[in-house]
């Protein structure tokens, strides 16, 4: 087992990669969560639309969405080249934000424009001082240190099906991929983990977010799942594959996590999920001595469950119930 | 870890589920392998086309294909209902075969027509006496005891995304799914493993075969990969999910195996793969004492590899080389 490397400095804010296509018309669970984490109606949100090909249109859409959800202090910025990404006014705008929201589009454009510039550094600084950094689609990918830059879909892992380049590094030890189920990116993330087994692969479905706290806990929100691929113990010949040859990978650990599930990126283990019993309690063994004397047989309910004596688990109940 | 249950009786023949769409025009790797295992040009092959909606057309296509590859003793049968699947002449045909080949189509039709009939029993008997039983697509699924009967595509595991029913049981402890990458059936197989964690999920790509020997070794042939999903250690709340809710599954073990890889279905571990070092040898530590005295430094080749002294591995070579 390689040492788990997914860590964030203490005091850092939440990082919230979103798998793209978050709901903007219905319950807007994901966008509401961004606002909640950023301070509710007192939030100060900066929308960065550099990745998008839609220009100011996408900026205006998010400004209206956040305003409609009760946040009045929303600013859009759109550096288009590294020179603009050095603008002191843009840095000052980020410096006062409680949340940075990066739109979807082309993450290679976003990365080549802002990584290693004053704007990129300001986003990192905002994260370190406790601001929320959220990003959807391309904006999610760039949260990684080793970022998916491009690649093709399909379930089979193949050589060169995906490429990485440097991202913002808000999440270290984690490669984020997005539109995961919808664009069938399983093979691409598998191939990236084969080539980078020190990185945990995190695939996020559309309208789904991974909310990562400073302690390295990832909580899932939204409609789909977050898929986690752990290659720590993988046996692979990926380094021998050429062309379109599928990759041999044996012993990956896989997790599919819907909303409410909490996963520890440092220990690489599930912490909890809705409906799971508390792991800290040992399995119960019930004997006749455990049955409260005044317990009335709940005949109808037991009958309704079709319970057999071999499977019935009798719980202790206080005498007053 | 639950006890691995994938076993076959000693003396039984090879079972060869194929992921569908095996090459019928080019190298025909998969079909040639069926013939090789069945005795080469002396093979006696029965083609069962019950699953197909193409009727005699598909039977004739396979008769011609096998004939073109040098097998003259090929017979097609097509029981259309359970009454026909009791026909003694069909049973006698299977009884003398060295290979049974089941075509693609609708595995629920195939299963409801032959499972538990004299034809179904004859296929099982053929397997037990050492004949090859191969099947493509629907014909692959029916090899399982717990067979995928139907379901929809998509990477996210969801409740009721796949259903199982009784297959021929030639492979026990293994649920076979086919057209795996091409129809994006990852989520469906994950959901089936969530509901049946005692079963190993085996997803087979198109033009790819899993060749399973009596000892429970699975070898991959063909163009794609065989994906294995092991739920022995899974933590899941799949039993609480309803409707279209995605399933929580944590701690699955995953393997993607291209051609040449060998996997043990009983121990659920990779045995070997092309390009992997021999696992039985300990890692080498080279010291100066290991360097043969007459070894001429192969300066150009070492320079070409850009080898550093810290990474160079020196191999012993006989004095004559």
Interface residues (C-beta under 8 A of the other chain):
Chain A: X154 X155 X156 X157 X180 X181 X184 X186 X187 X190 X205 X224 X225 X227 X229 X235 X237 X240 X245 X246 X247 X248 X249 X250 X251 X252 X253 X254 X255 X256 X257 X258 X261 X263 X269 X270 X273 X274 X275 X276
Chain B: X154 X155 X156 X157 X180 X181 X184 X186 X187 X190 X205 X224 X225 X227 X229 X235 X237 X240 X245 X246 X247 X248 X249 X250 X251 X252 X253 X254 X255 X256 X257 X258 X261 X263 X269 X270 X273 X274 X275 X276
